[in-house]
Amino acid sequence: MIKAIEYQYIQPYYEDHLFNLAFGDYDMETTTLNDKVNTNNDDHYAVFNTVVSTIPAFFENYPRATIMVQGSDNSEEFISNCRRQCTKKCKENCKNAGRRISTYRYYVNKNYDDLIKDYEFLGGMKMRNGAILLYHYERGKEYDSVFCNKRVPFHEN
């Protein structure tokens, strides 16, 4: 299986555009990315670091864009599929649900002081109607999504 990283255009966002950062299995026949699968190769930190390493290059090409990260493992579809193949014997709560966004939040929380020198972060909470409420990012707080944009240097004239 071919793994791929994709910055999926979502919509206009303030002065530029919003992109979803996706990672998953690339299907050559349909030319689509499936980020709902969980391959369990015990390499998720190496994969995560590879995905994160693409962000500076993205902002070189799209310096005013915003990236949104949300775990594709939070959906009912993911949890249902996971339960069918579960080896962890989960009872009520799927132990694989929410791991992806938790990994991103952990990374931001751990490296926050260094990251905010170059990037700005917002935390998103999904409402029942599907809308996402944005908040100033606070370390340690749980969010359904993380928004990131490159800080624009201030130049005096």
KELOGU-223499 format. One record per residue: x, y, z of N, C-alpha, C, O in turn; residue in three letters. Coordinates in steps of 0.05 Angstrom, whole numbers, padded with zeros to 5 digits, always signed. Layout:
<pts>
XYZXYZXYZXYZALA;...
</pts>
This chain:
<pts>
+00017-00024+00000+00000+00000+00000+00018+00025+00000+00038+00026+00014MET;+00010+00044-00016+00025+00070-00017+00013+00089+00003-00012+00093+00004ILE;+00030+00101+00020+00021+00121+00039+00025+00148+00027+00044+00153+00011LYS;+00007+00167+00033+00009+00194+00022+00000+00215+00042-00016+00210+00060ALA;+00011+00238+00038+00004+00262+00054-00010+00281+00034+00000+00285+00012ILE;-00032+00292+00042-00047+00310+00024-00057+00334+00040-00068+00331+00062GLU;-00053+00357+00028-00064+00382+00039-00089+00387+00023-00088+00397+00000TYR;-00112+00381+00034-00138+00382+00020-00150+00410+00024-00155+00419+00046GLN;-00155+00424+00001-00168+00450+00002-00196+00447+00013-00211+00430+00004TYR;-00203+00464+00032-00230+00463+00044-00247+00486+00035-00268+00483+00023ILE;-00237+00511+00040-00253+00534+00034-00237+00559+00038-00215+00558+00050GLN;-00247+00582+00028-00233+00608+00035-00234+00611+00065-00253+00603+00078PRO;-00213+00624+00075-00211+00628+00104-00197+00654+00109-00173+00657+00104TYR;-00211+00673+00119-00201+00700+00124-00188+00711+00099-00200+00713+00078TYR;-00162+00717+00100-00148+00729+00077-00137+00709+00058-00125+00717+00038GLU;-00140+00683+00063-00128+00663+00045-00146+00638+00044-00170+00640+00039ASP;-00134+00615+00049-00149+00590+00046-00144+00571+00070-00123+00573+00083HIS;-00163+00553+00074-00161+00533+00095-00156+00506+00082-00170+00498+00063LEU;-00137+00491+00092-00130+00464+00082-00131+00444+00105-00124+00450+00128PHE;-00141+00420+00099-00141+00398+00118-00115+00382+00112-00110+00374+00090ASN;-00100+00376+00133-00076+00360+00131-00085+00331+00134-00095+00323+00156LEU;-00082+00315+00113-00091+00287+00114-00068+00268+00108-00050+00275+00093ALA;-00069+00245+00120-00049+00224+00115-00064+00197+00113-00082+00192+00129PHE;-00056+00181+00095-00069+00155+00093-00059+00138+00070-00038+00143+00059GLY;-00075+00118+00064-00069+00100+00041-00079+00112+00015-00102+00121+00013ASP;-00061+00113-00004-00068+00124-00030-00077+00102-00049-00062+00082-00052TYR;-00100+00105-00060-00111+00085-00079-00105+00095-00107-00116+00115-00117ASP;-00088+00080-00121-00080+00088-00148-00103+00086-00168-00104+00102-00187MET;-00122+00068-00164-00144+00065-00183-00163+00089-00181-00172+00099-00202GLU;-00170+00097-00157-00189+00118-00153-00175+00145-00149-00189+00166-00149THR;-00149+00145-00147-00133+00169-00141-00144+00184-00117-00145+00209-00117THR;-00151+00169-00096-00161+00182-00072-00145+00173-00048-00130+00152-00049THR;-00147+00188-00027-00133+00182-00002-00153+00172+00018-00173+00185+00023LEU;-00147+00150+00031-00164+00139+00052-00150+00143+00078-00130+00128+00085ASN;-00159+00162+00094-00147+00167+00120-00162+00155+00143-00158+00162+00166ASP;-00180+00137+00136-00197+00124+00157-00185+00097+00166-00194+00087+00187LYS;-00166+00086+00152-00155+00060+00159-00135+00063+00182-00123+00084+00186VAL;-00132+00041+00196-00113+00040+00218-00096+00015+00213-00105-00007+00219ASN;-00071+00019+00203-00055-00004+00196-00040-00017+00219-00031-00040+00216THR;-00037-00003+00241-00024-00015+00265+00003-00027+00259+00008-00050+00266ASN;+00020-00012+00246+00047-00022+00240+00067-00016+00262+00091-00020+00259ASN;+00058-00005+00284+00075+00004+00307+00096+00024+00298+00118+00025+00309ASP;+00089+00040+00278+00108+00061+00268+00095+00088+00268+00103+00106+00253ASP;+00074+00092+00285+00059+00117+00283+00075+00141+00290+00069+00163+00280HIS;+00096+00139+00307+00112+00163+00313+00130+00170+00290+00134+00194+00284TYR;+00141+00151+00276+00157+00156+00253+00140+00168+00231+00148+00187+00217ALA;+00116+00157+00227+00097+00168+00207+00089+00196+00215+00089+00214+00198VAL;+00082+00200+00240+00075+00227+00249+00097+00247+00244+00091+00269+00233PHE;+00121+00240+00250+00144+00259+00246+00147+00265+00216+00154+00287+00209ASN;+00143+00245+00199+00144+00250+00170+00122+00269+00162+00128+00288+00146THR;+00098+00265+00171+00076+00283+00164+00082+00312+00174+00079+00331+00158VAL;+00090+00315+00199+00096+00341+00210+00119+00355+00195+00119+00379+00192VAL;+00138+00339+00185+00161+00351+00171+00154+00364+00145+00170+00379+00134SER;+00130+00359+00135+00121+00372+00110+00109+00399+00114+00105+00414+00095THR;+00102+00406+00138+00088+00432+00144+00105+00456+00136+00094+00474+00124ILE;+00131+00458+00144+00146+00482+00135+00146+00486+00105+00144+00509+00096PRO;+00149+00464+00090+00149+00467+00060+00122+00476+00050+00120+00492+00031ALA;+00100+00467+00063+00074+00476+00055+00072+00506+00059+00062+00520+00041PHE;+00081+00516+00082+00079+00545+00087+00098+00561+00069+00093+00585+00066PHE;+00119+00549+00059+00136+00564+00040+00120+00569+00014+00123+00591+00002GLU;+00103+00551+00007+00086+00554-00018+00061+00569-00013+00051+00583-00030ASN;+00050+00567+00012+00025+00580+00019+00028+00595+00046+00017+00586+00066TYR;+00043+00617+00046+00050+00629+00071+00027+00641+00087+00030+00645+00112PRO;+00004+00647+00075-00018+00659+00089-00041+00639+00094-00062+00647+00104ARG;-00037+00615+00086-00058+00594+00089-00059+00585+00118-00042+00591+00134ALA;-00081+00571+00124-00084+00558+00151-00088+00528+00146-00102+00520+00128THR;-00075+00513+00163-00078+00484+00163-00096+00475+00186-00093+00485+00208ILE;-00114+00457+00180-00131+00445+00200-00124+00415+00203-00121+00402+00182MET;-00121+00406+00227-00115+00378+00232-00138+00368+00250-00143+00380+00271VAL;-00151+00347+00242-00171+00334+00259-00168+00304+00254-00165+00295+00232GLN;-00170+00289+00275-00167+00261+00273-00189+00247+00258-00213+00251+00265GLY;-00183+00233+00237-00204+00218+00223-00212+00193+00238-00230+00178+00229SER;-00200+00189+00262-00208+00166+00278-00228+00173+00300-00231+00159+00320ASP;-00242+00195+00297-00263+00204+00316-00291+00198+00306-00310+00200+00321ASN;-00293+00191+00281-00320+00188+00269-00333+00161+00278-00319+00142+00285SER;-00359+00161+00276-00374+00136+00282-00366+00114+00263-00365+00091+00271GLU;-00361+00121+00238-00353+00102+00218-00327+00088+00226-00325+00064+00224GLU;-00307+00104+00234-00282+00093+00243-00285+00074+00266-00275+00052+00266PHE;-00300+00083+00286-00304+00067+00311-00319+00041+00304-00312+00020+00315ILE;-00339+00043+00287-00353+00019+00279-00335-00001+00265-00336-00025+00271SER;-00319+00008+00246-00300-00009+00232-00279-00020+00251-00271-00044+00249ASN;-00270-00004+00270-00250-00012+00289-00261-00035+00307-00247-00055+00312CYS;-00286-00032+00315-00298-00052+00333-00300-00079+00319-00297-00100+00331ARG;-00305-00079+00292-00307-00104+00277-00280-00119+00277-00280-00144+00275ARG;-00258-00104+00278-00231-00117+00276-00216-00115+00303-00192-00121+00303GLN;-00230-00107+00324-00216-00101+00349-00201-00125+00361-00211-00147+00363CYS;-00176-00119+00368-00160-00139+00382-00156-00131+00411-00144-00146+00427THR;-00165-00107+00418-00161-00096+00445-00184-00103+00464-00183-00096+00488LYS;-00205-00115+00453-00228-00122+00469-00240-00098+00483-00247-00099+00507LYS;-00244-00076+00468-00255-00052+00479-00284-00057+00487-00299-00071+00474CYS;-00292-00045+00509-00320-00047+00518-00336-00023+00506-00343-00023+00483LYS;-00340-00003+00523-00356+00020+00514-00340+00039+00496-00350+00047+00475GLU;-00317+00047+00505-00301+00066+00490-00279+00053+00473-00263+00037+00484ASN;-00279+00059+00448-00258+00049+00430-00231+00061+00437-00229+00086+00438CYS;-00212+00045+00443-00185+00055+00451-00169+00067+00428-00150+00082+00433LYS;-00177+00062+00404-00164+00074+00381-00176+00101+00373-00164+00116+00358ASN;-00200+00106+00382-00214+00131+00375-00199+00155+00387-00192+00155+00411ALA;-00195+00176+00371-00183+00200+00381-00153+00200+00384-00141+00220+00393GLY;-00140+00178+00377-00111+00177+00380-00096+00196+00362-00075+00207+00369ARG;-00106+00200+00338-00092+00217+00319-00092+00247+00328-00070+00259+00328ARG;-00115+00258+00335-00115+00286+00343-00100+00288+00370-00087+00309+00375ILE;-00101+00268+00387-00086+00268+00412-00056+00270+00407-00042+00283+00421SER;-00047+00256+00386-00018+00257+00379-00010+00285+00370+00011+00295+00378THR;-00027+00298+00354-00021+00325+00345-00022+00344+00369-00004+00361+00371TYR;-00042+00342+00386-00043+00360+00409-00019+00356+00427-00008+00375+00437ARG;-00011+00331+00432+00012+00325+00448+00037+00339+00437+00053+00351+00451TYR;+00040+00337+00411+00063+00349+00397+00063+00380+00401+00083+00392+00408TYR;+00040+00392+00397+00038+00421+00400+00043+00429+00429+00058+00447+00435VAL;+00030+00414+00448+00034+00420+00476+00063+00418+00484+00073+00436+00498ASN;+00076+00397+00476+00104+00392+00484+00123+00413+00472+00142+00420+00485LYS;+00118+00422+00448+00136+00440+00434+00125+00468+00431+00135+00484+00415ASN;+00105+00474+00447+00090+00500+00444+00109+00524+00444+00106+00542+00427TYR;+00126+00526+00464+00143+00550+00467+00160+00554+00442+00165+00577+00435ASP;+00170+00533+00430+00186+00537+00405+00168+00542+00381+00174+00558+00364ASP;+00146+00528+00380+00128+00530+00356+00116+00558+00354+00113+00567+00331LEU;+00109+00570+00376+00095+00596+00374+00113+00619+00364+00104+00641+00358ILE;+00139+00613+00362+00157+00633+00350+00151+00636+00320+00154+00658+00309LYS;+00142+00615+00308+00137+00615+00279+00108+00610+00271+00100+00617+00248ASP;+00092+00599+00289+00065+00591+00282+00045+00601+00303+00052+00606+00326TYR;+00020+00604+00294-00002+00611+00312-00021+00587+00312-00025+00574+00292GLU;-00034+00582+00335-00051+00559+00338-00078+00566+00349-00080+00584+00366PHE;-00099+00553+00339-00126+00555+00350-00135+00526+00355-00127+00507+00341LEU;-00151+00523+00376-00163+00497+00381-00192+00497+00372-00206+00517+00376GLY;-00201+00476+00360-00229+00475+00350-00245+00454+00364-00235+00432+00370GLY;-00270+00461+00370-00289+00442+00383-00313+00439+00364-00326+00459+00357MET;-00319+00415+00356-00341+00410+00337-00367+00410+00352-00371+00397+00373LYS;-00386+00425+00341-00413+00426+00352-00431+00405+00340-00423+00392+00320MET;-00454+00400+00351-00472+00380+00340-00480+00385+00311-00484+00366+00296ARG;-00482+00410+00304-00490+00416+00276-00466+00415+00256-00470+00420+00233ASN;-00443+00407+00266-00419+00403+00249-00401+00428+00248-00379+00426+00239GLY;-00411+00451+00257-00395+00475+00257-00372+00471+00278-00375+00457+00297ALA;-00350+00485+00273-00327+00484+00291-00324+00511+00304-00320+00531+00291ILE;-00325+00511+00331-00319+00535+00346-00289+00537+00351-00277+00517+00359LEU;-00277+00560+00346-00249+00564+00349-00242+00579+00374-00256+00598+00382LEU;-00221+00570+00388-00212+00583+00412-00182+00587+00411-00168+00573+00397TYR;-00173+00607+00425-00144+00611+00428-00133+00585+00440-00143+00575+00460HIS;-00112+00574+00428-00102+00548+00437-00090+00550+00465-00074+00567+00471TYR;-00099+00532+00482-00088+00530+00509-00076+00502+00512-00088+00482+00507GLU;-00051+00501+00522-00038+00476+00527-00054+00459+00547-00064+00470+00566ARG;-00055+00433+00541-00068+00415+00560-00098+00413+00556-00111+00395+00567GLY;-00110+00430+00540-00139+00429+00535-00144+00410+00512-00129+00410+00492LYS;-00166+00395+00514-00173+00377+00492-00189+00391+00471-00208+00405+00477GLU;-00181+00387+00446-00194+00399+00423-00200+00377+00403-00186+00357+00402TYR;-00221+00380+00387-00227+00362+00365-00209+00367+00341-00205+00349+00324ASP;-00199+00391+00338-00183+00399+00316-00163+00420+00325-00167+00434+00344SER;-00141+00422+00309-00121+00443+00314-00117+00458+00288-00114+00446+00267VAL;-00118+00484+00290-00113+00502+00267-00086+00515+00270-00079+00523+00292PHE;-00071+00516+00248-00044+00527+00250-00039+00545+00226-00046+00538+00203CYS;-00027+00568+00231-00019+00585+00209+00009+00597+00216+00017+00598+00239ASN;+00023+00604+00195+00050+00615+00198+00047+00644+00207+00031+00659+00196LYS;+00063+00651+00226+00064+00679+00235+00075+00696+00212+00095+00689+00200ARG;+00062+00719+00208+00072+00737+00188+00090+00758+00201+00081+00771+00220VAL;+00115+00760+00193+00133+00779+00206+00123+00808+00203+00112+00815+00182PRO;+00126+00823+00224+00118+00851+00224+00141+00867+00213+00164+00866+00224PHE;+00136+00884+00193+00157+00901+00182+00148+00930+00185+00126+00938+00177HIS;+00165+00946+00196+00160+00975+00198+00168+00988+00173+00188+00980+00160GLU;+00154+01009+00164+00161+01024+00140+00179+01046+00147+00188+01061+00129ASN;
</pts>
